[in-house]
Amino acid sequence: MNQPDPLEWLAVRIALGVVGLIVVAVLGAWKVDDTRHPRPTRLAQTVACLEGHGLTPVVPAGDPLSSTARAGSLRVTVEGSEVIVSLAKSWEEAARIERGYRLVGGDLEGRLERRGRYVFLWQGIATPTQRQTMYDCQY
């Protein structure tokens, strides 16, 4: 059986060390970039999208239940109907906000909808096009 050449093992160790240093440098640069250029929040992305549709969102929504949403809230009028939007950080939080609205609001059929981590409370029964506008701006 041939014995491995110590010089080959040294070259392998050096190469692995260089690769490790490159990986650490890339990860460090990535972290610095994230710190210098933070990604926009879901709320900021939603507001920008709605503004892109020619709408004027109001942040925060000013509603007691939506103000408990940890990712923020807004209200906006879509095709003549106002909607309060709560952005939850988790599905559980969204379910809690929805339950709160059902407890104080009674029958909200056609007006209250939870979609992922978003909770929508419409002034009146929302039309498909009104809903689609809001769905287009979910992040």
Residue pairs with C-beta under 8 A, 6 or more apart in sequence:
40 48
41 71
41 72
42 71
42 72
42 87
42 117
42 139
43 59
43 71
43 72
43 74
43 87
45 137
45 139
46 57
46 74
46 85
46 87
46 137
46 138
46 139
47 57
47 59
47 74
49 136
49 137
49 139
50 56
50 57
50 74
50 76
50 133
50 137
51 57
53 133
53 136
53 137
55 76
55 77
55 78
55 133
56 76
56 77
57 74
57 75
57 76
58 74
58 75
58 76
59 72
59 73
59 74
60 66
60 67
60 72
60 73
60 74
61 67
61 73
61 74
61 75
61 84
61 85
61 86
62 75
63 73
63 75
63 84
63 86
63 121
65 86
65 97
65 100
65 101
65 104
66 73
66 75
66 84
66 85
66 86
66 97
66 119
66 121
67 73
68 86
68 97
68 100
69 86
69 87
69 88
69 89
69 93
69 97
69 119
70 88
70 89
70 93
71 87
71 88
71 89
71 117
72 87
73 84
73 85
73 86
73 87
74 84
74 85
74 87
75 82
75 83
75 84
75 85
76 82
76 83
76 85
77 83
78 130
78 133
78 134
79 127
79 129
79 130
79 133
81 122
81 123
81 124
81 126
81 127
81 130
82 122
82 123
83 120
83 121
83 122
83 123
83 126
83 130
83 134
84 120
84 121
85 118
85 119
85 120
85 134
86 94
86 97
86 118
86 119
86 121
87 117
87 118
88 94
88 96
88 97
88 117
88 118
88 119
89 117
90 117
91 116
91 117
93 117
94 114
94 116
94 117
94 118
94 119
95 114
97 114
97 119
98 112
98 114
98 119
101 108
101 112
101 119
101 121
102 108
102 112
105 112
105 121
108 121
109 125
110 122
110 125
110 126
111 121
111 122
111 123
111 124
111 125
111 126
112 119
112 120
112 121
112 122
113 119
113 120
113 122
113 126
113 131
114 120
115 135
115 138
116 138
118 134
118 138
120 126
120 131
120 134
122 130
